[in-house]
Amino acid sequence: MPISLSHGWMSLTPGIMVCVLSLGTFAQQPRSPQLPAPPPMRFISPDERSQLTAAKDSKARIRTTIDLAGGRLTRTEEFTSEKKFAAASEELGGYLGLIDNVRAFLVGMNRDKGSTRDLYRHLEIHLRAHIPRLAVIRRTTPAEYAGNIRAAEEYVRDAREEALDSFYGHSVLREDPGGAKKPEGSKDSPEGSRRP
């Protein structure tokens, strides 16, 4: 049925108005929050795996693993500064895979040997330097990826703490977690033993 111009505008106006109003209402609705990015897949590339197996002794393997992990972390920083967050997340997964590997390698060694403690100390020194770098990456990363960076920070902190515990072994006395205190009646100073 043909619509004349004089009557067509009036008959189409309610339909157009409904469409415009519904679009305006849709635009005013709050956006759904951004879903977090999936956690990075932890992996070791075949090239990295061959470099690790080619290491002739445990010290060389730890050094190679730390160098490879440092390279992965550097590429994560570069991709983050270029705003390529998916690529940065992939590099972070490779970094975490290497840290997993070095932890598993060290757990299989005798912790009471001095050489093993030295390897733990070497690992701890490098992990200590990685934690602030991860914090800088997290601060410049959008919210949907920042949770993964925060989880990586915590993981590296735990790995560093494990390395410290293994390095110092049983020589460090820990504070009682229950918060036990000395009895109130005992005084260590000679002034406390005097009577007025």
N, C-alpha and C positions, 0 to 999 in steps of 0.2 A: 504494500500500500504506500504510494508516494506521499511524502510529507511536504506541505507547502512551507515556504520560508517563514511566513508570518505565524503560522500555527506550529511549525516544527520546533522552533526555538523554545516555545512555551512547553511543548510536550516533552522535549528532551531535557529540559532544565532539572526536573526532579531526579532523573536518572544520573545526570552528571553530578548533581549536588551530592547524591548518596555516595557516588564513587569518590569524589573529592574529600568528603567528610571521613569516609572510611580510611582513605590513604593518610589523611592528617592524623587520625586517631592512631593508626599503626605506627606512624613516625614518632609519635609522642610516647609510645610505650617504652619502658626501660629495656635496654639491651640486656640480653642474657650475659652473665659473666663469662669471660674467656676461659675455656677449659685449659687445664694445665697440659703441657706437652708430655708425651709418654717418657718414662725414664730412659736414659740412653742405654743402648745394648752394650754390655761389657764384652769385649773381644780382643784377641791378639791376631794381627794380620799374619799371613803365612811368612812374609819377609821378616817380620819381627820374631816370629817363632824360630825361624832358621838361625837368626842372629843369636838368640838365647841358647839354642842347643849347640851352637858353635863355640860358646864360651868354654875355655879350657878348665877353669876351676870356679869355685863358688864366689870368690871375690870378683872375678871377671864377669860372672853372670849377674851379680848384684849391680856392678857398675854399668853394665850394658842395659839392664832393665831400668835403672834410674835415668840413664841418658835418653832412652827411648820414651820414657814417661815424661821427661822434661820437654822433649820435642813435641809430644802430643799436647802438653799443656800450653806451650808457646803457640801452636797452631790454633788451639781453642781461644787464646787471647786475640790472635789476629782475626779470626772469623768473627769474634764478638765485636771488635772495633769496626769491622766492615759491615756489621748488622746482618751477618749470615748466621742466624741463630741455629738453624737446623744442622748446618755443617759443623758449627761449634759443639753442638750436642753430640754429634757423631764422634768428633775428636775426643770429647770428654769420656765417651764410652770406651774408646781405646785406651785412654789414660787409666781409667778405673780397672780395665782388664789387666793392664800391666801391674798395677798395684796389687790386685788380687793374686796374680801369679807370683810376685816376689814374696808376698805374705805366706802363700802355700809352700813355697820353696824353703823359706826359713823355718817354718814350723816343723818340717821334716828333719831338721838338723839338731844335733846335741847342744842344748842351751848352756850346758855347764862348761863347754870349751871356750877358751879366751878368744879364739878366732871367730866363733859364732857371735859372741858378744860384740866384737868389733864390727861385724857385718850389720848387726842391729843398730849400732851407733851410727854407722855410715848412712843407713837408711833413715834413721831419725833426723839427722842433720838436714837431709834433702827434703824430707816431708815437712819439716818445720818451715822451710822456705816456700813450699808450695801453698800452704794455708793462706797467707795474705794475698797471694796471687789469685786464688780462687775467690776470695772475698771481693777483690776488685772486679773480677769478672761478674760476680753476682750483682754488684751494684749497678753495672751498666747493661744488665740483661732484663728484658721485659718480664713481667710477672709470671707469664705462663711457662717460662724456662727457668726462672730464678729458684723455684722449689727444687729442681734437679741439681742446681749448683750448690744450694744449701745442703742437700743430702750428701753430695760429694765432699763438701767441706767437713761434715760430721764424720764421714767414712775415713777421710785422711787423718782427722784428729784421733780417731780410734786406732788407726794403724800406727800413728806416731806414739800414742800412749802404750800400745802393745810393744813397740820396739824399745821404748824407755824401760818398761817393766822387765823385758827380757834382758836388756843390757845391764841393768842394776841387779836383777835377780832377787835374791833373798837378803841382800845387804841393806836394803832400805826398810826401815820400820815405818809402817803406815799408822796414821792416826786412827784411834778407835772410832768406828762409825757411830757407835752408840753415844759418843760424847761423854765417856766416863771421866770424871774429875777426881782429883785427890780429895780425901776426906777433909772436911773443914777444920778439924782439930789439929792437924799436923801442919807445922810451919817449917820451912826450910831455912829461914834466916836465923841467926843467933839472937836477933832482937826479939823474935817471936817467942823464944823460950824463956825470956826474962819475966819475972813477976814484978808488979809495981809495989 
